[in-house]
Amino acid sequence: MTTNPTSKQDLILNAFITLLIQGGYQSATINKTAEVAGVNPSTIFRKFTDKEGLLSAVVERHLHDLSTIFDGMVVIGDVEKDLVTMSKTYQEFQANHQEIVLVGVQESFRMPEMSRAVEEIPLQFKQMLRQYFTDMRAQHKISDQVDIEAATMNMIWLNFGYFLAAIRFENPDLVTPPEDFYDKQIRFFAKSLSV
């Protein structure tokens, strides 16, 4: 019987990601990863060398996925609807790759290389938002008085802050449902940009 090495590799990476989310990098050991993946620890050592190799593979997957984060997203020129669409895309990507953010925040001093992977998400979001706000101002859909850099950073901070709160807090006084976030925060922000 022939096994597919890609599927075994994905199984191992997915197990490692699950452990990263549940307990962080320190508790995501090779033995625990092997147990969750249903493989022998020697298989992990053979495919990834060590725990840092596993993390590197997760980061590579993340950066590959990141290169397509906004592909296929359609903006229609309606600032409120577009910013909600962008925020939903950002939140979905972050939720699907939360292990990178969690490890990056938890281990940033010990593993500075994680900062690059964590920073790439808001940097790409910033580039896209800056261009969008510039285009909307040129089309007179947002006020000429809007500081594009400030508006861009506010959108990033709103979204990143919401994401961190949503994955870390359960208290309803600190986290609102996603639709409330889009309707009450993002739409409110979009209205503040109006002509």
Protein Blocks (a to p, Z undefined) as FASTA:
>chain_A
ZZdfklmmmmmmmmmmmmmmmnojklmcfklmmmmnopafklmmmmnopamlmmmmmmmm
mmmmmmmmmgoiacehiaklmmmmmmmmmmmmmmmmmmmmmmmmmmmmmmmmlmmmmmmm
mmmmmmmmmmmmmmmmmnopacfklcfklmmmmmmmmmmmmmmmmmmpmbfklpccfklm
mmmmmmmmmmmmpZZ
